[in-house]
Amino acid sequence: MPRLPAAVVVVLAAAALGGCGGSKSAEPVPAAPAATAAAYAGSTVTSASLPFRASLAAPTHTPKVNATWRYTIRVTDRTGTPISARITVQIVDPLGRPHPVEYDDTTEKIVDWPVTGVFRDFVLYPADARGVPLRFRVIVRAQGRVARLTYVVTAR
């Protein structure tokens, strides 16, 4: 089963115990480039500067811990035809550090993963993630451009 990387679990455990509150040593998250957008259930990245559309869909922003949380990524040209792309899927911890997500029941990370049209997978959030706000990020590279999709998740 895909699970959060060990580094995320350690950060989540520290956050749950109050170990990361108020620290000013964490680097701020850089501002998103112009070709990025936040995506929520059912929305699509559409920008005049992008030659393609990318969407991230998931059933809820509050998944249950230790239960499969399924998501779907779609990449099409502007007419809706599926196109080839490369995706990277990450969990961004409360300190702003990205961690790659594992594919399906393997330990292989979804980094620069080739897709055509649609990609589906799932994530299991551990009990340590309960109540901790995380960002589920997908970076889509297609037709020489980049789109970033961000889905805010807080496991319950």
C-alpha positions, 0 to 999 in steps of 0.5 A: 500500500502506498504510504507517506514517506518516513520523513513525513511521518517523523515531521507529522509526529513532531507536529502532533507533539508540538515540536514544530510550533512557532519556529522561525528557522523554517524557510518560507515556501517560494511563491508559485510561478505564473503558470501554476494554480491551486486545484480542488475537487473537480477543478482544472488548471486553465491559463492562457499561457498553458497549451494544455489543461491539467486537473486533480480530482479527489473525493474529499479534503479530509481523508480517513487515516489508514484508508485508501484516498483515491485521486485522479490526474487528467492531462489534455490539450485545449480541445480535450484530447489526452496528451503525454505528460510527466508528473511528480506527486508530492506531499508537502509537510507543515514545514514546507518540505516536499516528499515524493509519494509512492506508487500503488503497492510499491516503494517506487516514487512517482517522480517524473512519471510518464502518463498519457491522459489519465493517471489514477492512484491512492494514498494511505495517510497514517494515524500520525497525520490526523489533524495535520494540514498537508498539501498534496502537490502534483507537478505536471510537465507537458508540451514544454510547460509546467503546471502545479496542482495543490490540494489541501488535505487534513486527515481525520 
